[in-house]
Each structure stands twice: as C-alpha cells, then as structure tokens.
Amino acid sequence: MATNLAIDDNLLKTALVIGGLKTKKDTVNLALDEFIQRRKRQEVIDLFGKIEFDKNYDYKKSRGKR
C-alpha cells in the first residue's frame, strides 16, 4: 500500500544506520515488525501472575505414548 508519511529525518537516518538496511522502506518495515513483536511480548509478560495453573496437570500424559 502506498502511503505518504512525515517521518522525522533524524530518526530514519539513525534507524538506517543501526538497522544496516539499504532502503527507507525496509527500515520502516523492520521497525514496524519489531514494534509489533515487542508489544506482543509485553502482552505475554503482563499475564505473569494472572493465570492459575492446575497443580495436578500431567504434562507427560498429554504427550502420548512413543
């Protein structure tokens, strides 16, 4: 999708150098991907201490016989 954005030149230049990528497009796509992954990891971290586990759950039983 073609999009026109006003992106801070200094941020983009710094991201190009740090990311080691050749194009602005690749840099922005990588930045968006990393942003999404970070947010997803934070969602998982936020679940710590909120999920109750069944102490009687037998994880070996769910593996099946080999």
mmCIF file of the N, C-alpha and C atoms, coordinates in Angstrom:
data_MODEL
# 
_entry.id   MODEL 
# 
loop_
_atom_site.group_PDB 
_atom_site.id 
_atom_site.type_symbol 
_atom_site.label_atom_id 
_atom_site.label_alt_id 
_atom_site.label_comp_id 
_atom_site.label_asym_id 
_atom_site.label_entity_id 
_atom_site.label_seq_id 
_atom_site.pdbx_PDB_ins_code 
_atom_site.Cartn_x 
_atom_site.Cartn_y 
_atom_site.Cartn_z 
_atom_site.occupancy 
_atom_site.B_iso_or_equiv 
_atom_site.pdbx_formal_charge 
_atom_site.auth_seq_id 
_atom_site.auth_comp_id 
_atom_site.auth_asym_id 
_atom_site.auth_atom_id 
_atom_site.pdbx_PDB_model_num 
ATOM 1   N N  . MET A 1 1  ? 0.850  -1.159  0.000  1.00 0.00 ? 1  MET A N  1 
ATOM 2   C CA . MET A 1 1  ? 0.000  0.000   0.000  1.00 0.00 ? 1  MET A CA 1 
ATOM 3   C C  . MET A 1 1  ? 0.906  1.235   0.000  1.00 0.00 ? 1  MET A C  1 
ATOM 4   N N  . ALA A 1 2  ? 0.698  2.097   -0.933 1.00 0.00 ? 2  ALA A N  1 
ATOM 5   C CA . ALA A 1 2  ? 1.465  3.332   -0.989 1.00 0.00 ? 2  ALA A CA 1 
ATOM 6   C C  . ALA A 1 2  ? 0.938  4.292   0.070  1.00 0.00 ? 2  ALA A C  1 
ATOM 7   N N  . THR A 1 3  ? 1.866  4.847   0.846  1.00 0.00 ? 3  THR A N  1 
ATOM 8   C CA . THR A 1 3  ? 1.499  5.747   1.933  1.00 0.00 ? 3  THR A CA 1 
ATOM 9   C C  . THR A 1 3  ? 2.496  6.884   2.004  1.00 0.00 ? 3  THR A C  1 
ATOM 10  N N  . ASN A 1 4  ? 1.999  8.085   2.192  1.00 0.00 ? 4  ASN A N  1 
ATOM 11  C CA . ASN A 1 4  ? 2.873  9.231   2.404  1.00 0.00 ? 4  ASN A CA 1 
ATOM 12  C C  . ASN A 1 4  ? 2.862  9.566   3.888  1.00 0.00 ? 4  ASN A C  1 
ATOM 13  N N  . LEU A 1 5  ? 4.041  9.592   4.480  1.00 0.00 ? 5  LEU A N  1 
ATOM 14  C CA . LEU A 1 5  ? 4.161  9.880   5.905  1.00 0.00 ? 5  LEU A CA 1 
ATOM 15  C C  . LEU A 1 5  ? 5.225  10.940  6.131  1.00 0.00 ? 5  LEU A C  1 
ATOM 16  N N  . ALA A 1 6  ? 5.007  11.758  7.130  1.00 0.00 ? 6  ALA A N  1 
ATOM 17  C CA . ALA A 1 6  ? 6.024  12.726  7.543  1.00 0.00 ? 6  ALA A CA 1 
ATOM 18  C C  . ALA A 1 6  ? 6.809  12.076  8.680  1.00 0.00 ? 6  ALA A C  1 
ATOM 19  N N  . ILE A 1 7  ? 7.967  11.519  8.347  1.00 0.00 ? 7  ILE A N  1 
ATOM 20  C CA . ILE A 1 7  ? 8.801  10.809  9.320  1.00 0.00 ? 7  ILE A CA 1 
ATOM 21  C C  . ILE A 1 7  ? 9.998  11.687  9.661  1.00 0.00 ? 7  ILE A C  1 
ATOM 22  N N  . ASP A 1 8  ? 10.311 11.734  10.935 1.00 0.00 ? 8  ASP A N  1 
ATOM 23  C CA . ASP A 1 8  ? 11.458 12.505  11.418 1.00 0.00 ? 8  ASP A CA 1 
ATOM 24  C C  . ASP A 1 8  ? 12.724 12.019  10.705 1.00 0.00 ? 8  ASP A C  1 
ATOM 25  N N  . ASP A 1 9  ? 13.384 12.917  9.967  1.00 0.00 ? 9  ASP A N  1 
ATOM 26  C CA . ASP A 1 9  ? 14.573 12.550  9.192  1.00 0.00 ? 9  ASP A CA 1 
ATOM 27  C C  . ASP A 1 9  ? 15.693 11.991  10.059 1.00 0.00 ? 9  ASP A C  1 
ATOM 28  N N  . ASN A 1 10 ? 15.898 12.589  11.227 1.00 0.00 ? 10 ASN A N  1 
ATOM 29  C CA . ASN A 1 10 ? 16.973 12.117  12.103 1.00 0.00 ? 10 ASN A CA 1 
ATOM 30  C C  . ASN A 1 10 ? 16.698 10.702  12.608 1.00 0.00 ? 10 ASN A C  1 
ATOM 31  N N  . LEU A 1 11 ? 15.451 10.435  12.966 1.00 0.00 ? 11 LEU A N  1 
ATOM 32  C CA . LEU A 1 11 ? 15.101 9.084   13.412 1.00 0.00 ? 11 LEU A CA 1 
ATOM 33  C C  . LEU A 1 11 ? 15.315 8.073   12.290 1.00 0.00 ? 11 LEU A C  1 
ATOM 34  N N  . LEU A 1 12 ? 14.889 8.419   11.107 1.00 0.00 ? 12 LEU A N  1 
ATOM 35  C CA . LEU A 1 12 ? 15.019 7.498   9.979  1.00 0.00 ? 12 LEU A CA 1 
ATOM 36  C C  . LEU A 1 12 ? 16.479 7.256   9.628  1.00 0.00 ? 12 LEU A C  1 
ATOM 37  N N  . LYS A 1 13 ? 17.282 8.306   9.614  1.00 0.00 ? 13 LYS A N  1 
ATOM 38  C CA . LYS A 1 13 ? 18.712 8.146   9.326  1.00 0.00 ? 13 LYS A CA 1 
ATOM 39  C C  . LYS A 1 13 ? 19.386 7.271   10.366 1.00 0.00 ? 13 LYS A C  1 
ATOM 40  N N  . THR A 1 14 ? 19.063 7.494   11.628 1.00 0.00 ? 14 THR A N  1 
ATOM 41  C CA . THR A 1 14 ? 19.641 6.691   12.701 1.00 0.00 ? 14 THR A CA 1 
ATOM 42  C C  . THR A 1 14 ? 19.208 5.228   12.563 1.00 0.00 ? 14 THR A C  1 
ATOM 43  N N  . ALA A 1 15 ? 17.940 5.010   12.260 1.00 0.00 ? 15 ALA A N  1 
ATOM 44  C CA . ALA A 1 15 ? 17.425 3.651   12.090 1.00 0.00 ? 15 ALA A CA 1 
ATOM 45  C C  . ALA A 1 15 ? 18.094 2.955   10.908 1.00 0.00 ? 15 ALA A C  1 
ATOM 46  N N  . LEU A 1 16 ? 18.346 3.693   9.841  1.00 0.00 ? 16 LEU A N  1 
ATOM 47  C CA . LEU A 1 16 ? 19.035 3.120   8.680  1.00 0.00 ? 16 LEU A CA 1 
ATOM 48  C C  . LEU A 1 16 ? 20.429 2.631   9.066  1.00 0.00 ? 16 LEU A C  1 
ATOM 49  N N  . VAL A 1 17 ? 21.136 3.438   9.817  1.00 0.00 ? 17 VAL A N  1 
ATOM 50  C CA . VAL A 1 17 ? 22.499 3.082   10.234 1.00 0.00 ? 17 VAL A CA 1 
ATOM 51  C C  . VAL A 1 17 ? 22.476 1.893   11.190 1.00 0.00 ? 17 VAL A C  1 
ATOM 52  N N  . ILE A 1 18 ? 21.640 1.984   12.219 1.00 0.00 ? 18 ILE A N  1 
ATOM 53  C CA . ILE A 1 18 ? 21.581 0.923   13.228 1.00 0.00 ? 18 ILE A CA 1 
ATOM 54  C C  . ILE A 1 18 ? 21.076 -0.386  12.630 1.00 0.00 ? 18 ILE A C  1 
ATOM 55  N N  . GLY A 1 19 ? 20.071 -0.296  11.771 1.00 0.00 ? 19 GLY A N  1 
ATOM 56  C CA . GLY A 1 19 ? 19.493 -1.491  11.176 1.00 0.00 ? 19 GLY A CA 1 
ATOM 57  C C  . GLY A 1 19 ? 20.350 -2.104  10.096 1.00 0.00 ? 19 GLY A C  1 
ATOM 58  N N  . GLY A 1 20 ? 21.245 -1.306  9.537  1.00 0.00 ? 20 GLY A N  1 
ATOM 59  C CA . GLY A 1 20 ? 22.111 -1.814  8.482  1.00 0.00 ? 20 GLY A CA 1 
ATOM 60  C C  . GLY A 1 20 ? 21.379 -2.118  7.192  1.00 0.00 ? 20 GLY A C  1 
ATOM 61  N N  . LEU A 1 21 ? 20.227 -1.503  7.018  1.00 0.00 ? 21 LEU A N  1 
ATOM 62  C CA . LEU A 1 21 ? 19.445 -1.740  5.814  1.00 0.00 ? 21 LEU A CA 1 
ATOM 63  C C  . LEU A 1 21 ? 19.752 -0.669  4.771  1.00 0.00 ? 21 LEU A C  1 
ATOM 64  N N  . LYS A 1 22 ? 19.413 -0.972  3.524  1.00 0.00 ? 22 LYS A N  1 
ATOM 65  C CA . LYS A 1 22 ? 19.759 -0.060  2.432  1.00 0.00 ? 22 LYS A CA 1 
ATOM 66  C C  . LYS A 1 22 ? 18.645 0.915   2.062  1.00 0.00 ? 22 LYS A C  1 
ATOM 67  N N  . THR A 1 23 ? 17.401 0.539   2.367  1.00 0.00 ? 23 THR A N  1 
ATOM 68  C CA . THR A 1 23 ? 16.302 1.396   1.929  1.00 0.00 ? 23 THR A CA 1 
ATOM 69  C C  . THR A 1 23 ? 15.463 1.877   3.109  1.00 0.00 ? 23 THR A C  1 
ATOM 70  N N  . LYS A 1 24 ? 14.817 3.000   2.899  1.00 0.00 ? 24 LYS A N  1 
ATOM 71  C CA . LYS A 1 24 ? 13.912 3.537   3.913  1.00 0.00 ? 24 LYS A CA 1 
ATOM 72  C C  . LYS A 1 24 ? 12.739 2.587   4.117  1.00 0.00 ? 24 LYS A C  1 
ATOM 73  N N  . LYS A 1 25 ? 12.246 2.030   3.020  1.00 0.00 ? 25 LYS A N  1 
ATOM 74  C CA . LYS A 1 25 ? 11.116 1.112   3.087  1.00 0.00 ? 25 LYS A CA 1 
ATOM 75  C C  . LYS A 1 25 ? 11.450 -0.084  3.972  1.00 0.00 ? 25 LYS A C  1 
ATOM 76  N N  . ASP A 1 26 ? 12.594 -0.711  3.734  1.00 0.00 ? 26 ASP A N  1 
ATOM 77  C CA . ASP A 1 26 ? 12.989 -1.864  4.545  1.00 0.00 ? 26 ASP A CA 1 
ATOM 78  C C  . ASP A 1 26 ? 13.171 -1.480  6.008  1.00 0.00 ? 26 ASP A C  1 
ATOM 79  N N  . THR A 1 27 ? 13.698 -0.299  6.242  1.00 0.00 ? 27 THR A N  1 
ATOM 80  C CA . THR A 1 27 ? 13.913 0.179   7.605  1.00 0.00 ? 27 THR A CA 1 
ATOM 81  C C  . THR A 1 27 ? 12.596 0.386   8.329  1.00 0.00 ? 27 THR A C  1 
ATOM 82  N N  . VAL A 1 28 ? 11.650 1.018   7.667  1.00 0.00 ? 28 VAL A N  1 
ATOM 83  C CA . VAL A 1 28 ? 10.345 1.260   8.286  1.00 0.00 ? 28 VAL A CA 1 
ATOM 84  C C  . VAL A 1 28 ? 9.615  -0.056  8.517  1.00 0.00 ? 28 VAL A C  1 
ATOM 85  N N  . ASN A 1 29 ? 9.680  -0.972  7.557  1.00 0.00 ? 29 ASN A N  1 
ATOM 86  C CA . ASN A 1 29 ? 9.024  -2.263  7.729  1.00 0.00 ? 29 ASN A CA 1 
ATOM 87  C C  . ASN A 1 29 ? 9.637  -3.044  8.890  1.00 0.00 ? 29 ASN A C  1 
ATOM 88  N N  . LEU A 1 30 ? 10.955 -3.026  9.018  1.00 0.00 ? 30 LEU A N  1 
ATOM 89  C CA . LEU A 1 30 ? 11.610 -3.696  10.130 1.00 0.00 ? 30 LEU A CA 1 
ATOM 90  C C  . LEU A 1 30 ? 11.209 -3.050  11.452 1.00 0.00 ? 30 LEU A C  1 
ATOM 91  N N  . ALA A 1 31 ? 11.180 -1.737  11.480 1.00 0.00 ? 31 ALA A N  1 
ATOM 92  C CA . ALA A 1 31 ? 10.801 -1.025  12.709 1.00 0.00 ? 31 ALA A CA 1 
ATOM 93  C C  . ALA A 1 31 ? 9.372  -1.373  13.119 1.00 0.00 ? 31 ALA A C  1 
ATOM 94  N N  . LEU A 1 32 ? 8.477  -1.435  12.163 1.00 0.00 ? 32 LEU A N  1 
ATOM 95  C CA . LEU A 1 32 ? 7.093  -1.803  12.469 1.00 0.00 ? 32 LEU A CA 1 
ATOM 96  C C  . LEU A 1 32 ? 7.005  -3.234  12.980 1.00 0.00 ? 32 LEU A C  1 
ATOM 97  N N  . ASP A 1 33 ? 7.740  -4.131  12.359 1.00 0.00 ? 33 ASP A N  1 
ATOM 98  C CA . ASP A 1 33 ? 7.747  -5.527  12.786 1.00 0.00 ? 33 ASP A CA 1 
ATOM 99  C C  . ASP A 1 33 ? 8.277  -5.651  14.211 1.00 0.00 ? 33 ASP A C  1 
ATOM 100 N N  . GLU A 1 34 ? 9.384  -4.969  14.506 1.00 0.00 ? 34 GLU A N  1 
ATOM 101 C CA . GLU A 1 34 ? 9.952  -5.018  15.851 1.00 0.00 ? 34 GLU A CA 1 
ATOM 102 C C  . GLU A 1 34 ? 9.007  -4.390  16.883 1.00 0.00 ? 34 GLU A C  1 
ATOM 103 N N  . PHE A 1 35 ? 8.323  -3.329  16.506 1.00 0.00 ? 35 PHE A N  1 
ATOM 104 C CA . PHE A 1 35 ? 7.343  -2.682  17.383 1.00 0.00 ? 35 PHE A CA 1 
ATOM 105 C C  . PHE A 1 35 ? 6.226  -3.662  17.739 1.00 0.00 ? 35 PHE A C  1 
ATOM 106 N N  . ILE A 1 36 ? 5.703  -4.351  16.722 1.00 0.00 ? 36 ILE A N  1 
ATOM 107 C CA . ILE A 1 36 ? 4.621  -5.306  16.937 1.00 0.00 ? 36 ILE A CA 1 
ATOM 108 C C  . ILE A 1 36 ? 5.087  -6.456  17.821 1.00 0.00 ? 36 ILE A C  1 
ATOM 109 N N  . GLN A 1 37 ? 6.276  -6.992  17.552 1.00 0.00 ? 37 GLN A N  1 
ATOM 110 C CA . GLN A 1 37 ? 6.796  -8.102  18.354 1.00 0.00 ? 37 GLN A CA 1 
ATOM 111 C C  . GLN A 1 37 ? 6.998  -7.689  19.805 1.00 0.00 ? 37 GLN A C  1 
ATOM 112 N N  . ARG A 1 38 ? 7.491  -6.494  20.027 1.00 0.00 ? 38 ARG A N  1 
ATOM 113 C CA . ARG A 1 38 ? 7.699  -6.010  21.397 1.00 0.00 ? 38 ARG A CA 1 
ATOM 114 C C  . ARG A 1 38 ? 6.376  -5.907  22.138 1.00 0.00 ? 38 ARG A C  1 
ATOM 115 N N  . ARG A 1 39 ? 5.363  -5.379  21.475 1.00 0.00 ? 39 ARG A N  1 
ATOM 116 C CA . ARG A 1 39 ? 4.048  -5.247  22.107 1.00 0.00 ? 39 ARG A CA 1 
ATOM 117 C C  . ARG A 1 39 ? 3.444  -6.616  22.417 1.00 0.00 ? 39 ARG A C  1 
ATOM 118 N N  . LYS A 1 40 ? 3.624  -7.575  21.515 1.00 0.00 ? 40 LYS A N  1 
ATOM 119 C CA . LYS A 1 40 ? 3.106  -8.924  21.759 1.00 0.00 ? 40 LYS A CA 1 
ATOM 120 C C  . LYS A 1 40 ? 3.813  -9.567  22.950 1.00 0.00 ? 40 LYS A C  1 
ATOM 121 N N  . ARG A 1 41 ? 5.128  -9.380  23.040 1.00 0.00 ? 41 ARG A N  1 
ATOM 122 C CA . ARG A 1 41 ? 5.867  -9.919  24.193 1.00 0.00 ? 41 ARG A CA 1 
ATOM 123 C C  . ARG A 1 41 ? 5.382  -9.283  25.481 1.00 0.00 ? 41 ARG A C  1 
ATOM 124 N N  . GLN A 1 42 ? 5.098  -7.994  25.456 1.00 0.00 ? 42 GLN A N  1 
ATOM 125 C CA . GLN A 1 42 ? 4.617  -7.303  26.649 1.00 0.00 ? 42 GLN A CA 1 
ATOM 126 C C  . GLN A 1 42 ? 3.267  -7.846  27.088 1.00 0.00 ? 42 GLN A C  1 
ATOM 127 N N  . GLU A 1 43 ? 2.412  -8.189  26.126 1.00 0.00 ? 43 GLU A N  1 
ATOM 128 C CA . GLU A 1 43 ? 1.120  -8.777  26.467 1.00 0.00 ? 43 GLU A CA 1 
ATOM 129 C C  . GLU A 1 43 ? 1.303  -10.087 27.233 1.00 0.00 ? 43 GLU A C  1 
ATOM 130 N N  . VAL A 1 44 ? 2.272  -10.895 26.814 1.00 0.00 ? 44 VAL A N  1 
ATOM 131 C CA . VAL A 1 44 ? 2.543  -12.159 27.498 1.00 0.00 ? 44 VAL A CA 1 
ATOM 132 C C  . VAL A 1 44 ? 3.115  -11.887 28.891 1.00 0.00 ? 44 VAL A C  1 
ATOM 133 N N  . ILE A 1 45 ? 4.035  -10.955 28.982 1.00 0.00 ? 45 ILE A N  1 
ATOM 134 C CA . ILE A 1 45 ? 4.630  -10.613 30.273 1.00 0.00 ? 45 ILE A CA 1 
ATOM 135 C C  . ILE A 1 45 ? 3.563  -10.123 31.240 1.00 0.00 ? 45 ILE A C  1 
ATOM 136 N N  . ASP A 1 46 ? 2.608  -9.369  30.741 1.00 0.00 ? 46 ASP A N  1 
ATOM 137 C CA . ASP A 1 46 ? 1.537  -8.843  31.587 1.00 0.00 ? 46 ASP A CA 1 
ATOM 138 C C  . ASP A 1 46 ? 0.648  -9.947  32.168 1.00 0.00 ? 46 ASP A C  1 
ATOM 139 N N  . LEU A 1 47 ? 0.683  -11.134 31.569 1.00 0.00 ? 47 LEU A N  1 
ATOM 140 C CA . LEU A 1 47 ? -0.113 -12.255 32.067 1.00 0.00 ? 47 LEU A CA 1 
ATOM 141 C C  . LEU A 1 47 ? 0.526  -12.956 33.266 1.00 0.00 ? 47 LEU A C  1 
ATOM 142 N N  . PHE A 1 48 ? 1.827  -12.737 33.492 1.00 0.00 ? 48 PHE A N  1 
ATOM 143 C CA . PHE A 1 48 ? 2.507  -13.397 34.605 1.00 0.00 ? 48 PHE A CA 1 
ATOM 144 C C  . PHE A 1 48 ? 1.789  -13.093 35.913 1.00 0.00 ? 48 PHE A C  1 
ATOM 145 N N  . GLY A 1 49 ? 1.513  -14.148 36.662 1.00 0.00 ? 49 GLY A N  1 
ATOM 146 C CA . GLY A 1 49 ? 0.848  -13.998 37.944 1.00 0.00 ? 49 GLY A CA 1 
ATOM 147 C C  . GLY A 1 49 ? -0.666 -13.903 37.852 1.00 0.00 ? 49 GLY A C  1 
ATOM 148 N N  . LYS A 1 50 ? -1.212 -13.920 36.654 1.00 0.00 ? 50 LYS A N  1 
ATOM 149 C CA . LYS A 1 50 ? -2.653 -13.779 36.478 1.00 0.00 ? 50 LYS A CA 1 
ATOM 150 C C  . LYS A 1 50 ? -3.328 -15.088 36.070 1.00 0.00 ? 50 LYS A C  1 
ATOM 151 N N  . ILE A 1 51 ? -2.527 -16.082 35.719 1.00 0.00 ? 51 ILE A N  1 
ATOM 152 C CA . ILE A 1 51 ? -3.081 -17.353 35.271 1.00 0.00 ? 51 ILE A CA 1 
ATOM 153 C C  . ILE A 1 51 ? -2.855 -18.391 36.365 1.00 0.00 ? 51 ILE A C  1 
ATOM 154 N N  . GLU A 1 52 ? -3.935 -19.060 36.739 1.00 0.00 ? 52 GLU A N  1 
ATOM 155 C CA . GLU A 1 52 ? -3.824 -20.113 37.742 1.00 0.00 ? 52 GLU A CA 1 
ATOM 156 C C  . GLU A 1 52 ? -3.567 -21.436 37.032 1.00 0.00 ? 52 GLU A C  1 
ATOM 157 N N  . PHE A 1 53 ? -2.579 -22.170 37.531 1.00 0.00 ? 53 PHE A N  1 
ATOM 158 C CA . PHE A 1 53 ? -2.223 -23.443 36.942 1.00 0.00 ? 53 PHE A CA 1 
ATOM 159 C C  . PHE A 1 53 ? -2.743 -24.586 37.800 1.00 0.00 ? 53 PHE A C  1 
ATOM 160 N N  . ASP A 1 54 ? -3.141 -25.661 37.147 1.00 0.00 ? 54 ASP A N  1 
ATOM 161 C CA . ASP A 1 54 ? -3.613 -26.851 37.838 1.00 0.00 ? 54 ASP A CA 1 
ATOM 162 C C  . ASP A 1 54 ? -2.400 -27.652 38.284 1.00 0.00 ? 54 ASP A C  1 
ATOM 163 N N  . LYS A 1 55 ? -2.193 -27.747 39.569 1.00 0.00 ? 55 LYS A N  1 
ATOM 164 C CA . LYS A 1 55 ? -1.036 -28.458 40.114 1.00 0.00 ? 55 LYS A CA 1 
ATOM 165 C C  . LYS A 1 55 ? -1.096 -29.952 39.820 1.00 0.00 ? 55 LYS A C  1 
ATOM 166 N N  . ASN A 1 56 ? -2.262 -30.458 39.506 1.00 0.00 ? 56 ASN A N  1 
ATOM 167 C CA . ASN A 1 56 ? -2.418 -31.878 39.226 1.00 0.00 ? 56 ASN A CA 1 
ATOM 168 C C  . ASN A 1 56 ? -2.307 -32.207 37.737 1.00 0.00 ? 56 ASN A C  1 
ATOM 169 N N  . TYR A 1 57 ? -2.062 -31.224 36.907 1.00 0.00 ? 57 TYR A N  1 
ATOM 170 C CA . TYR A 1 57 ? -1.962 -31.434 35.464 1.00 0.00 ? 57 TYR A CA 1 
ATOM 171 C C  . TYR A 1 57 ? -0.742 -32.288 35.157 1.00 0.00 ? 57 TYR A C  1 
ATOM 172 N N  . ASP A 1 58 ? -0.948 -33.337 34.362 1.00 0.00 ? 58 ASP A N  1 
ATOM 173 C CA . ASP A 1 58 ? 0.133  -34.253 33.996 1.00 0.00 ? 58 ASP A CA 1 
ATOM 174 C C  . ASP A 1 58 ? 0.544  -33.962 32.555 1.00 0.00 ? 58 ASP A C  1 
ATOM 175 N N  . TYR A 1 59 ? 1.584  -33.180 32.390 1.00 0.00 ? 59 TYR A N  1 
ATOM 176 C CA . TYR A 1 59 ? 2.011  -32.796 31.044 1.00 0.00 ? 59 TYR A CA 1 
ATOM 177 C C  . TYR A 1 59 ? 2.533  -33.989 30.262 1.00 0.00 ? 59 TYR A C  1 
ATOM 178 N N  . LYS A 1 60 ? 3.062  -34.992 30.940 1.00 0.00 ? 60 LYS A N  1 
ATOM 179 C CA . LYS A 1 60 ? 3.579  -36.173 30.251 1.00 0.00 ? 60 LYS A CA 1 
ATOM 180 C C  . LYS A 1 60 ? 2.441  -36.983 29.624 1.00 0.00 ? 60 LYS A C  1 
ATOM 181 N N  . LYS A 1 61 ? 1.306  -36.971 30.273 1.00 0.00 ? 61 LYS A N  1 
ATOM 182 C CA . LYS A 1 61 ? 0.148  -37.706 29.779 1.00 0.00 ? 61 LYS A CA 1 
ATOM 183 C C  . LYS A 1 61 ? -0.331 -37.155 28.438 1.00 0.00 ? 61 LYS A C  1 
ATOM 184 N N  . SER A 1 62 ? -0.231 -35.866 28.245 1.00 0.00 ? 62 SER A N  1 
ATOM 185 C CA . SER A 1 62 ? -0.705 -35.248 27.002 1.00 0.00 ? 62 SER A CA 1 
ATOM 186 C C  . SER A 1 62 ? 0.240  -35.483 25.823 1.00 0.00 ? 62 SER A C  1 
ATOM 187 N N  . ARG A 1 63 ? 1.461  -35.955 26.113 1.00 0.00 ? 63 ARG A N  1 
ATOM 188 C CA . ARG A 1 63 ? 2.422  -36.228 25.036 1.00 0.00 ? 63 ARG A CA 1 
ATOM 189 C C  . ARG A 1 63 ? 2.062  -37.475 24.237 1.00 0.00 ? 63 ARG A C  1 
ATOM 190 N N  . GLY A 1 64 ? 1.374  -38.400 24.848 1.00 0.00 ? 64 GLY A N  1 
ATOM 191 C CA . GLY A 1 64 ? 1.043  -39.655 24.182 1.00 0.00 ? 64 GLY A CA 1 
ATOM 192 C C  . GLY A 1 64 ? 2.180  -40.644 24.346 1.00 0.00 ? 64 GLY A C  1 
ATOM 193 N N  . LYS A 1 65 ? 1.942  -41.845 23.894 1.00 0.00 ? 65 LYS A N  1 
ATOM 194 C CA . LYS A 1 65 ? 2.966  -42.896 24.006 1.00 0.00 ? 65 LYS A CA 1 
ATOM 195 C C  . LYS A 1 65 ? 3.867  -42.868 22.784 1.00 0.00 ? 65 LYS A C  1 
ATOM 196 N N  . ARG A 1 66 ? 5.110  -43.189 22.996 1.00 0.00 ? 66 ARG A N  1 
ATOM 197 C CA . ARG A 1 66 ? 6.077  -43.222 21.888 1.00 0.00 ? 66 ARG A CA 1 
ATOM 198 C C  . ARG A 1 66 ? 6.561  -44.609 21.663 1.00 0.00 ? 66 ARG A C  1 
# 
